[in-house]
Amino acid sequence: MNRVAFLIPTLADLEGSSLWSAAVNRESAALAATLVALAGVQLCWRGPRYRMSMEERAKDGALTNEQARRKIRFMGWFGPALALTGCALLAFAVLR
């Protein structure tokens, strides 16, 4: 038998051990969801500037028009999707 095994709690030991751990888990999930939502909002906020940057890079020849179009299209849906995912996760963390 390992002498250190009693120092490492298993998942079964930690699960439901106290109300404090449940509150910490809920708060950490809410914090993570808030960070995801804020990252999505930041991407949405910077979307027009990113679009202008990609258009300028395409004009300068650093990117082809197709590459710039793909990047703009990706950022067009990724920012809002990330924001909505963060909001959904936040609602789930708060309401469970």
C-alpha positions as CSV (number, residue, x, y, z in Angstrom):
1,M,0.0,0.0,0.0
2,N,1.2,3.4,-0.9
3,R,2.1,5.6,2.1
4,V,1.0,8.8,0.4
5,A,-2.3,7.5,-0.9
6,F,-4.2,8.8,2.1
7,L,-3.0,12.4,1.4
8,I,-4.5,12.5,-2.1
9,P,-8.3,12.7,-1.9
10,T,-10.2,10.9,-4.6
11,L,-13.1,12.4,-6.5
12,A,-15.5,10.4,-4.5
13,D,-14.1,11.9,-1.3
14,L,-14.5,15.5,-2.6
15,E,-17.9,15.1,-4.2
16,G,-20.6,16.5,-1.9
17,S,-18.2,16.9,1.0
18,S,-19.6,20.3,2.0
19,L,-21.7,23.2,0.9
20,W,-18.6,25.3,0.7
21,S,-17.1,23.2,-2.1
22,A,-20.3,23.3,-4.0
23,A,-20.4,27.1,-3.7
24,V,-16.8,27.3,-4.9
25,N,-17.5,25.1,-7.9
26,R,-20.6,27.2,-8.8
27,E,-18.7,30.4,-8.5
28,S,-15.7,29.2,-10.5
29,A,-18.1,27.9,-13.2
30,A,-19.8,31.3,-13.3
31,L,-16.4,33.1,-13.4
32,A,-15.3,30.9,-16.3
33,A,-18.6,31.5,-18.2
34,T,-18.2,35.2,-17.6
35,L,-14.7,35.2,-19.1
36,V,-15.9,33.3,-22.1
37,A,-18.8,35.8,-22.6
38,L,-16.4,38.7,-22.2
39,A,-14.0,37.3,-24.7
40,G,-16.9,37.0,-27.2
41,V,-18.0,40.5,-26.5
42,Q,-14.4,41.8,-27.0
43,L,-14.2,39.9,-30.4
44,C,-17.5,41.5,-31.4
45,W,-16.4,44.9,-30.3
46,R,-13.2,44.7,-32.3
47,G,-14.8,43.1,-35.3
48,P,-15.0,46.3,-37.5
49,R,-11.3,47.1,-36.8
50,Y,-10.3,43.5,-37.6
51,R,-12.3,43.7,-40.9
52,M,-10.5,46.9,-41.9
53,S,-7.2,45.4,-41.0
54,M,-7.8,42.4,-43.2
55,E,-9.0,44.5,-46.1
56,E,-5.8,46.6,-45.8
57,R,-3.6,43.6,-45.7
58,A,-5.4,42.3,-48.8
59,K,-4.8,45.6,-50.6
60,D,-1.1,45.6,-49.6
61,G,-0.7,42.1,-51.0
62,A,0.1,40.4,-47.6
63,L,-3.1,38.3,-48.0
64,T,-5.0,37.2,-51.0
65,N,-8.6,38.4,-51.3
66,E,-9.9,34.9,-50.6
67,Q,-7.8,34.5,-47.5
68,A,-9.0,37.9,-46.2
69,R,-12.6,36.9,-47.0
70,R,-12.2,33.6,-45.1
71,K,-10.7,35.4,-42.0
72,I,-13.4,38.0,-42.0
73,R,-16.2,35.4,-42.4
74,F,-14.7,33.3,-39.5
75,M,-14.6,36.3,-37.2
76,G,-18.0,37.3,-38.3
77,W,-19.6,34.3,-36.7
78,F,-17.0,33.2,-34.0
79,G,-17.3,36.4,-31.8
80,P,-21.1,36.3,-31.5
81,A,-21.0,32.5,-31.1
82,L,-18.5,32.8,-28.3
83,A,-20.6,35.5,-26.6
84,L,-23.8,33.5,-26.8
85,T,-22.0,30.4,-25.5
86,G,-20.7,32.3,-22.6
87,C,-24.1,33.7,-21.8
88,A,-25.6,30.2,-22.0
89,L,-22.9,28.8,-19.7
90,L,-23.4,31.6,-17.3
91,A,-27.2,31.0,-17.2
92,F,-26.5,27.3,-16.6
93,A,-24.0,28.0,-13.8
94,V,-26.4,30.4,-12.1
95,L,-29.6,28.4,-12.5
96,R,-28.4,24.9,-11.6
